[in-house]
């Protein structure tokens, strides 16, 4: 079959990209507007306190679900309208870097506590927060080609944190499923694209 005239080569998105974490209410990249663009790519960085979460076991996934319900009347067989009744979105991944700081993030807890010592003698503790006192965070993602960004403004890691300890070459990951909530701004998530090609 011949490709119809005018069909452009798809601008695909490949590779797992980069993940970032920040405390709630941290300024977003690009002087607070989402990014600085030149040459059709983001040229700014995710400055502190944004933290690069590092590699994952198998990339990351984003889910967005809109639930609608029909409104029906007796005189019509088809619904006369659909109304939105719920919306949910989340970003999930399993971090390859097994550290106490990442474990604390997975558990929605405060930073790890140094119990005693320093360096090679340091003893560090992570304790899950009391239910109801979990700490919300911000989550960010950027494509490997620096053309797409996703920012979740208020997220809570939920679900089951399963850590499998197995024989190598398997290794233990830290799974996280960040569910996005409505922050004070009323905007739970933003998508940003660099360059006209991604905007088309």
C-alpha positions in Angstrom: 0.0 0.0 0.0 1.4 3.4 -0.9 1.7 6.0 1.8 -0.8 8.8 1.2 0.6 12.1 -0.1 1.4 14.5 2.7 1.9 11.7 5.4 4.8 12.9 7.5 7.3 10.6 9.2 6.1 10.1 12.8 7.9 12.0 15.4 8.2 9.0 17.8 9.3 9.1 21.4 11.7 6.4 22.5 13.8 5.5 25.5 13.0 5.7 29.1 13.9 9.3 29.8 14.9 10.8 33.1 13.0 11.0 36.4 13.1 13.8 38.9 11.8 14.3 42.5 11.3 17.5 44.5 9.7 18.7 47.7 6.2 20.1 47.4 6.0 23.7 46.1 9.4 23.6 44.4 9.7 25.9 41.5 9.5 24.1 38.1 12.3 24.3 35.6 12.8 27.1 33.1 12.4 30.0 35.6 9.1 28.6 36.7 7.5 28.4 33.2 8.4 24.8 32.4 11.5 25.1 30.3 13.8 27.2 28.3 14.0 26.2 24.6 16.6 26.7 21.9 17.2 24.5 18.8 13.9 22.7 19.5 15.2 21.2 22.8 15.1 22.2 26.5 18.4 23.9 27.3 17.8 24.5 31.1 18.4 22.1 33.9 16.3 20.7 36.8 18.0 22.8 39.5 18.1 21.9 43.2 16.1 21.0 45.1 15.0 18.8 42.1 16.8 15.5 42.4 17.6 13.1 39.5 16.2 9.8 40.6 18.6 7.8 38.3 18.1 4.6 36.5 15.1 2.3 36.6 14.6 -1.4 36.2 12.3 -1.1 33.2 11.6 2.6 32.4 8.6 4.4 33.7 4.9 4.6 32.8 2.3 7.3 32.9 -1.4 6.6 33.2 -4.3 9.1 32.7 -7.9 7.9 33.2 -11.0 9.9 32.7 -14.2 8.3 33.9 -17.5 9.4 32.3 -21.1 8.3 32.9 -24.1 8.6 30.5 -27.1 10.7 31.1 -30.2 9.0 29.7 -33.8 9.9 29.2 -36.8 7.7 28.5 -37.4 9.1 25.0 -34.0 8.3 23.5 -32.1 5.0 23.3 -28.7 6.7 23.1 -27.3 8.8 26.0 -28.1 12.5 25.5 -24.8 13.4 27.2 -21.8 12.1 29.0 -20.5 13.7 32.1 -17.1 13.5 33.8 -17.3 11.7 37.1 -13.7 11.1 38.0 -10.1 11.6 36.8 -7.0 9.9 37.9 -3.3 9.9 36.8 -0.1 8.4 38.0 3.5 7.8 37.2 5.1 4.5 38.0 8.6 3.1 38.0 11.1 1.0 40.0 14.4 2.7 40.8 17.6 0.7 40.4 19.5 2.8 42.9 18.8 1.1 46.3 19.5 3.8 48.8 17.8 4.9 52.0 17.0 8.3 50.5 15.1 6.5 47.7 13.4 4.2 50.1 12.2 7.1 52.2 10.7 8.6 49.0 8.9 5.3 48.2 7.4 5.3 51.7 6.4 9.0 51.6 8.6 9.6 54.7 11.0 12.2 55.8 14.7 12.1 54.9 16.7 9.2 56.4 17.9 9.7 60.0 21.6 9.2 60.8 21.6 7.3 64.0 25.3 7.3 64.7 28.7 7.5 63.1 29.9 9.0 59.8 31.3 7.6 56.5 32.1 3.9 56.9 30.8 3.8 60.4 27.5 5.6 59.7 24.2 3.9 60.8 21.2 5.2 58.9 17.5 4.5 59.6 14.3 4.8 57.5 11.0 4.5 59.3 7.7 4.5 57.5 5.5 7.5 58.5 2.5 7.2 60.7 -0.5 6.6 58.4 -2.1 10.0 57.6 1.2 11.9 58.0 2.7 11.0 54.6 4.7 13.6 52.8 3.6 14.7 49.4 6.2 15.4 46.7 6.5 16.7 43.1 7.5 14.3 40.3 9.1 15.2 36.9 10.0 13.4 33.8 12.0 14.4 30.7 12.5 12.5 27.5 16.0 11.4 26.5 16.0 13.8 23.5 15.0 16.7 25.8 11.8 17.6 23.9 9.1 16.5 26.3 8.6 17.1 30.0 5.9 16.0 32.4 5.5 17.6 35.8 3.2 16.4 38.6 2.7 19.1 41.2 1.5 17.0 44.1 2.0 13.3 44.3 1.7 10.5 46.8 3.5 7.2 46.4 0.9 4.5 47.0 0.3 0.9 46.5 2.5 -2.1 47.4 6.2 -1.5 47.7 7.5 -5.0 46.8 11.3 -5.5 47.1 12.4 -8.8 45.6 15.8 -10.1 46.9 17.0 -12.6 44.4 20.1 -14.2 43.0 22.1 -12.2 40.5 21.9 -11.1 37.8 18.5 -10.0 39.2 18.7 -7.1 41.6 16.4 -5.3 44.0 14.4 -2.3 42.8 12.4 0.3 44.6 8.9 0.4 43.0 7.0 3.6 43.2 3.5 4.5 41.9 3.0 8.2 42.3 -0.7 9.2 42.3 -1.3 12.8 41.4 -3.5 14.9 43.6 -5.0 18.4 43.1 -2.7 21.0 44.6 -3.7 24.5 45.8 -3.3 25.8 42.2 -6.0 23.3 41.0 -3.6 22.0 38.3 -2.3 18.4 39.0 -0.1 18.0 35.9 1.4 19.8 33.0 3.0 18.5 29.8 5.6 20.6 28.0 7.2 20.2 24.6 10.2 21.9 23.1 10.1 23.0 19.4 7.4 23.4 16.8 7.8 19.7 15.7 6.6 18.3 19.0 3.8 20.9 19.2 2.2 19.9 15.9 
